[in-house]
């Protein structure tokens, strides 16, 4: 996959630039020399290739082989936070990002007996059919982001005590709140208000969960309560806390985030 990825970007330099340009804008100032940034770029691109390899495993490995791998090779870190949140009875909004082995996160929980609902966006009808089949085999409830009733369905799942997986860095799907502004990657942006809306309607607990690659074909699903870590500007609500915590992880492990090309969708406000 690494070789195929390098060949693809060599033949499609404009596509490669869609990842490299925002990476340089956001992290280039941290590189002390040109070769440092070149090394960083190579690491980030390898992470993107890993992501597509993980997609292929999900689609073609078969459900039992995936089950064995995810139960064996994924460690749940601070799983007690998830158990405690579920005991409250109002469901859990498990916020995540395009980080590490995100493709494995829903099934890693479902195979351990957790009730999981996942929001998903499909580029093709064939992909929708394939993912629905795999979700059914894994015991996942799948919500189509193209469904006009997705929010009521998500609220219903939470009220039934499910874990709703929501990607906070799905920039193209944000519902901006014009009265809430904060800094993200050094830009002043309008906040998404989806998580706050879901929590207000359901009283669900909030957690952040990121599936980190730790090497050797092993992974850690790290749970944390975002409000207990890096503070966000006061009065901006849970969306701000989550975004700032995700920003911290991206700065710390840029090779694990693969949503770089969507940074251009951020609409920075004039200062």
ABEGO torsion letter per residue (X at the ends): XAAAAAAAAAABAAAAAAAAAAAAAAAAAABABAAAAAAAAAAAAAAAAAAAAAAAAAAAAEAAAAAAAAAAABBBBGAAAAAAAAAAGAEBBBBBBBBEBAAAAAAAAAAAGBBBBBBBBBABAAAAAAAAAAAAAAGBBBBBAABAAAAAAAAAAAAAGBBBBBBAABAAABBBBAABBBBBGGBBBBBBAAAAAAAAAAGBBBBBBBBBBAEGGBBBBBBBBAAABBBBBBGAEAAAAAAAAAAAAAAABAAABAAAAAAAABBBBBX
